[in-house]
Amino acid sequence: MSQAVTENEEAPIEPTGQVRIVYLGPVEPHWDIQPVWGDEAFVQEFIDRISARLVLLPPHDPQFRRNRERVNRDGIREGLSVEWDLGFPEESGEESPSA
């Protein structure tokens, strides 16, 4: 029997870096994207690309949810771990921070 990985299965990729995305609040800029570890140039290129997806979106904007998933998929595809700090517990079902 063959142990080949099929097209639909992806082998887990060990992260080569990490970024932390922090919600700063309702006044622009909304986001601070910080490199945590990894190759500095590679991580900065990723930060530059994902900044465009988040620049005008607060967490309560419907487009934010879609763009957040895109950022997470981009991170996985590029071997980067993405950590989010929205300033409120996400599992509670809240969609926006209490002010």
Beta strands, then each sheet from edge to edge (+ up, - down):
strand 1: 17-23
strand 2: 31-38
strand 3: 80-85
sheet 1: 2+ 1- 3-
end
